[in-house]
Amino acid sequence: MQTVFSSFSIADDKLLWAVLAILLVLVAVVGQKASASDVKLKPGFNRPMLAFELNAGRAPEIFESWDEATKATLRTALLWDYLFIFIYPAALATSCFIAGRFLESKNFLPIKYGLIIMCLQFVAAMLDAAENFALLKVLRGPIESPWPQTAKWCATFKFGFIIVGIAYVTLGIGVWLYGLLRTLTHR
């Protein structure tokens, strides 16, 4: 069956891969800025922003210091994360689109599933924006309901949708590798 997505040409494929490469570079650069990696955590916690997203109600217990300098660093990381919100879903959606087209071309899985998963990446972005808003409220203080809970639930669903996207892309890579190995062993 011919779909609008199967009518892309080889030049379009090269453009998709170029866009994906640029997005992945931006993910690496902006993602680092949004990580707040220089903030010190107490033992038992890793990755400052991840710990903060999932445990905002316990923020003073997570960080070595819960002072204005720590809050300012986290606030800056959250502002970078607002930029990151435009980049990582686009990178994942582009990856899902490439994987979806490939999986459909091999009659493995219709592209409609890839389109649903692509849309989930944009839902993840909206959840990330809501999570950031809640975390900024926590940073402004006092730490009170519903902001820590909102951040945690938004982060939980966001990561779930991102994992679904990564799994789909991994499936596409796996099918591609399987086909490549079969081709190489049948020579």
C-alpha positions in Angstrom: 0.0 0.0 0.0 1.3 3.4 -1.0 1.4 6.0 1.8 2.5 9.6 1.9 5.6 8.5 3.8 6.7 5.8 1.3 6.9 8.4 -1.5 10.1 9.9 -0.2 13.1 9.7 -2.5 16.7 8.8 -1.8 17.6 12.5 -1.6 14.9 12.8 1.1 16.5 9.9 3.0 19.9 11.8 3.0 18.1 14.9 4.2 16.5 12.9 7.1 19.8 11.5 8.1 21.5 14.9 8.0 18.7 16.4 10.1 19.1 13.5 12.6 22.8 14.0 12.8 22.4 17.8 13.5 19.7 17.0 16.1 21.9 14.4 17.8 24.8 16.9 18.1 22.4 19.4 19.6 21.1 16.8 22.0 24.7 16.2 23.2 25.5 19.9 23.6 22.3 21.2 25.0 21.7 18.1 27.1 25.0 18.7 28.9 24.0 22.2 29.7 20.6 21.0 31.0 22.1 18.3 33.3 23.4 20.5 36.2 26.3 18.1 36.4 28.3 20.4 38.6 25.8 20.3 41.5 27.0 18.0 44.3 24.7 15.3 45.5 24.6 13.4 48.8 25.6 9.7 48.7 23.0 7.5 47.2 21.9 9.9 44.4 23.2 10.1 40.8 22.6 12.7 38.1 21.4 16.0 39.8 18.5 16.8 37.5 17.2 13.2 37.5 17.3 13.1 41.2 15.6 16.4 41.5 12.9 15.5 39.0 12.0 12.3 40.8 12.5 13.5 44.4 11.7 17.3 44.4 9.9 17.0 47.7 13.1 15.8 49.3 15.4 18.3 47.6 17.2 19.5 50.8 18.0 15.8 51.5 19.4 15.1 48.0 21.9 17.9 47.5 25.0 18.5 49.6 23.9 22.1 49.9 20.4 23.5 49.4 21.5 27.1 49.2 20.9 29.9 46.7 23.9 28.9 44.6 22.6 25.3 44.2 19.1 26.6 43.4 20.5 29.1 40.8 22.5 26.3 39.1 19.4 24.1 39.0 17.3 27.0 37.7 19.8 27.6 34.9 19.7 23.9 34.0 15.9 24.0 33.9 16.0 27.0 31.5 18.4 25.1 29.2 16.0 22.1 29.5 13.3 24.3 28.0 15.5 24.6 24.9 16.3 20.8 25.1 12.5 20.1 25.1 12.5 21.2 21.4 15.5 19.2 20.5 15.3 15.7 22.0 11.7 14.9 20.9 12.5 16.1 17.3 15.6 13.8 17.4 13.6 10.8 18.7 10.6 11.5 16.3 13.0 11.7 13.4 14.6 8.4 14.5 11.2 6.8 14.8 10.2 8.1 11.4 13.4 6.6 9.8 12.8 3.3 11.7 9.1 3.3 10.8 9.8 3.7 7.1 12.4 1.0 7.2 10.2 -1.5 9.2 7.3 -0.8 6.8 9.5 -1.3 3.7 10.5 -4.7 5.1 6.8 -5.6 5.8 7.7 -6.0 9.4 5.4 -3.4 11.0 3.1 -0.7 9.4 4.3 2.8 9.8 1.2 3.8 11.6 2.7 2.4 14.8 5.8 4.5 14.3 3.6 7.6 13.8 1.9 6.9 17.2 5.2 6.6 18.9 6.4 9.8 17.2 3.4 11.6 18.6 4.2 10.2 22.1 7.6 12.0 21.9 5.8 15.3 21.6 3.5 14.3 24.5 6.8 13.6 26.4 7.9 17.2 25.6 4.7 18.7 27.0 5.1 16.6 30.1 8.7 17.8 30.4 7.5 21.4 30.2 5.0 20.9 32.9 7.6 19.1 35.0 10.0 22.0 34.6 7.3 24.5 35.6 6.7 22.4 38.8 10.4 22.2 39.5 10.8 26.0 39.2 8.0 26.4 41.7 9.9 24.1 44.1 13.0 26.1 43.6 11.1 29.3 44.4 9.9 27.7 47.6 8.4 26.6 49.8 8.5 23.0 48.8 4.8 22.1 49.0 2.1 20.1 47.3 1.3 19.7 44.4 4.6 20.7 42.8 6.9 17.9 43.8 4.3 15.3 43.0 3.5 17.0 39.6 7.2 16.9 38.7 7.6 13.3 39.7 4.5 12.1 37.7 5.3 14.2 34.7 8.9 12.8 34.7 7.7 9.2 35.1 5.4 9.3 32.1 7.9 11.4 30.1 10.6 8.8 30.6 8.1 6.0 29.8 7.2 7.6 26.4 10.9 8.2 25.7 11.7 4.6 26.5 9.0 3.4 24.1 10.5 5.6 21.4 14.0 4.3 22.0 12.7 0.7 22.0 11.0 1.3 18.6 14.2 2.7 17.1 16.1 -0.2 18.6 13.7 -2.6 17.0 14.3 -0.9 13.6 18.1 -1.2 14.2 17.7 -4.9 15.2 15.7 -5.7 12.1 18.2 -3.9 9.9 21.1 -5.8 11.6 19.3 -9.1 11.2 18.8 -8.5 7.5 22.4 -7.4 7.1 23.7 -10.6 8.9 21.4 -12.8 6.7 22.7 -11.1 3.6 26.4 -11.5 4.7 25.9 -15.2 5.6 24.2 -16.1 2.4 27.0 -14.8 0.1 
